Amino acid sequence: MKINPIGLQAINNYNKQARPVKTEETKKTFADQIEISTKAKEMQANSTYANERAERVKKIKEDIDSGNYKVDAKQVAEDMLKFYRGK
């Protein structure tokens, strides 16, 4: 039995779609911009978290280098349980 492809040329409409024409308006590119509010700038300036963290990391590095850094295994295990239990 032979099946002839009758009328299959009309099915593929993707080849016949009109392509968008680029005009001068669509060719313009715009740069992304971000604006930070004055309140956010104040909060960033007043934040001591970054400074405190940097000091803590520096102390831990010094302890590791000197060999005085000790890991509390019990505290690590408790913190892991809290994390995985979602508490």
PyMOL commands that set and color helices and strands:
alter all, ss='L'
color gray80, all
select helices_A, chain A and resi 8-10+13-16+24-27+38-46+49-66+73-85
alter helices_A, ss='H'
color red, helices_A
deselect
rebuild
show_as cartoon
